[in-house]
Amino acid sequence: MVNLFQLIKTLPTLGLSLIIGTGSLVAQEIGDYEPREAWDGNPDINGIWQAIGTAHWDLEDHEASAGLPEMGAIGSVPPGPGVVVGGEIPYQDWALEKKQENWAGRPTADPETKCYLPGVPRATYLPYPFQILQGTDKIMVVYGFAEANRTIHMNVENPESPPLDTWMGRSYGNWDGNTLVVEAQGFLGEAWFDRAGNFASNALRVTERYTPISPDALLYEATIEDPTVFTRPWQIRMPLYRRLEPNARVVEYKCVEFSEEILYGHLMKKEDE
Amino acid sequence: MKCRTKIKEICPTVAKFFSSILSFLVCAIPLMANAAAPHHITIALSNISEAISWYEEHLDCEVIAGRDDTVACGNAEIEFFLGRTVGGSQGTGVDRIGFSVPNLDAKMAELESVGVRGSGVRLVRFDDGSLVREIPGLYKTAFITDPWGTKIELVQDEDLFGFHHIQLNSVDPGEALNWYAQVFGGERASLKGVLDGVVFDGVWLLASEYTDGRPGITQGRTIDHIGFEVDSFEETSTQMSSVGAEFRGEPAVPDNGRSSTRQAFILGPDGVTISVVEPGWEGIEVELVAAASESTELYVVPKTPWGEPDLQGIWTADAAHGIPLQRGIDVAGTDELTPEEAAARRERGTLNSIWGYDREWRDTTLGYVTSAPSTQVAMVVDPPNGQLPETTAAYKELVANAAPRIPPQRARTPVDLGTYVRCITRGPVGMMMPSIYNNGLQILQSPGNVAIQKEMIHETRVISTEYREGFGEGLKTWLGDSHGRWEGDTLVVEVRNLNGRTSYLGSSEDMKLTQRFTRTGPDTLQYEFTVEDPAVWTEPWTGMFNFIKDDNQIELVEYACHEGNYGMTNTLSAARTIDAREAEETEYQE
């Protein structure tokens, strides 16, 4: 079994070489911005961040489309360019069929509709703010939706594989220059990547890179690996923007009560019965 | 001002007859000029020499030769002792002390440049972000806190520089001030015609109305007590009996007293401990004394690399599971259980909690628990009898008229099963309480923030100790908006904007919750919670228990409650089956 720590070190190089022709784009975006330092000399990325765009609807390029008719334009899906490097998610044939099944079953089949934990990397680009807290030996990321959160164990030598599969996985991280590299695995395989039904199995491993590119923006890159679902690893990339309001906070978004009709409606005794 | 006129001023509505009796009683005893005066403020903290340097440097106090635990600040002394506190002075019977400086704007600029890290100065800003505010007709004022939680008001009052006033919190300020005037012979007067108070030879005793229930008692907080010097204990004793007060124990020369002068203590109004000393008091020779507990060494809370008290780690409430909220009748006399009784109680507590589960599937039998069960008798520490306060008449009526609870097997919708079973929340109070398993608590800090995560049911709050503005009235949440501040080494969290949709023992949407986290040892985190809900209880009440550090855990288990809520599906389908069966039987009978 490959030592995870070694894997973390080699992945960034692997990732870059797979981005055909876009290596210079990355360099352009990062530039030579020198971020403010946290207590340990590493970049200070504490704060409230949020993704902008339509990745949470669909990671790939997508046209505008209809939602539930009673919600009219409010419920419709906005158009947007994808965030997948290279354009398409490289599904295996059986998996592409499964994705199309998911698509047909949305929104009811979408775990987000049921207020289930969003998993990684979906939690990052949900359209809500999240908070990064750099502690002394761990970093915590707190998302407002469904009270999702992750604890990133920093600088662990020989990290053990997670003993259980979970919705949010287990994350280990370290700093590679100005980039926070996070390796996450141990997923249940039940989360989707977006509202379009893109998914992976419990063999999923995600490697994220958070790089400050300006005082108020990070470049977020996530490499998705699941040899049982995809033909090769693939990457998404987008900026994360700092919420600048004074006193900005992540507001608790407990959505369970809004999912109960969908989940238990068939078991409820209505008043008129 | 003549004594009788003073009495009339104090008791304007009292009948002439009664007031003349009162004046006879009080004024017949000649009130000596300057019979007593505020003499010292006693502050509990973890590093005396650091405190002395701080007060010397920032408030121009002076070291006193031969007394390495006290500074002289013009009109009063500040005495320090080594003690563990559970919070700063704010909100106790003695809210703050005041100092007057010649140029307040310059002083605040100077303090601002010191910064807050380490032994710095914590500035308090007004809502508009400014540091100094002018009170019309009075003086300029500003607020700071010392690193140990003492709230200090700085004013610019040309009439008196140096130590300027003691500010009390009181449920009845007028009455409290009268009490001090009667006992210590100060003059009831008005500071610059604006603030009601008692003046003792230039130094003022002022009082603010405390509207959040009862102020905290001073003992155990940063300003542990205030001291008065009196000419004669006998005379003061007589003055005290006229207000029904008495010394706790006989005035005596304390062990290790530096001089042969006597000291005695009084419990004054609003939970203020008052020390009374004779002229010539030189304090007590300091030894390392812990504020409470069997340990002889004072634990100093480590700091994070950025200078805040470090509460980080994985803690567990396992040891506290089984402590009842209220003191039971069977333990009326004792303050602590024996270890054997504690173990037996936790065993009963876990067995009673299981109901549907296999008896063997719990943290204690699976060997996860490494901490000894708590010997604490009950969680409620205030009221001191360990019982919740009396409920209001309105609440009693609500309970009497409440619809009967729906048993789980008749649940119509998830709402009938409660927010815990629905995996929504255990509520702001319930969230922290021990349970039979998944008792983990993770605390992680970043500069200005404390994240508190409870394993059951993975609720996380991020508490900022820096932002000022809270949510408006239109934004209320299940766990509320938490406002944090450091008082010395204690994290104080005020939870507001609760949506009130989850109730703790009947609490309403107006409940206010204040939490205090103090690391009292390397492995112990003391957690205190004060619940205030005038719709339900006639007074606020406070509970307390300890979390124990568990370094065997590296993270909390993901408690994906809602995602795995098979219990909900099973319970509701069982209820529908019962409904169907009943419908069948009815049909059959018809």
Interface residues (C-beta under 8 A of the other chain):
Chain A: W39 D40 N46 C115 Y116 L117 Q131 L133 Q134 G135 T136 K138 M140 V142 A146 E147 N149 T151 H153 L164 T166 W167 M168 R170 E190 P246 N247 R249 V250 V251 E252 K254 V256 E257 S259 E260 L263 Y264 L267 M268 K269
Chain B: T304 P305 W306 D310 Q312 R412 T413 P414 R422 C423 I424 T425 Q442 L444 Q445 S446 P447 N449 A451 Q453 H458 E459 T460 R461 V462 S464 Y467 R468 E469 L475 T477 W478 L479 D481 I554 E555 L556 V557 E558 A560 H562 E563 M568 T569 L572 S573 A575 R576 D579
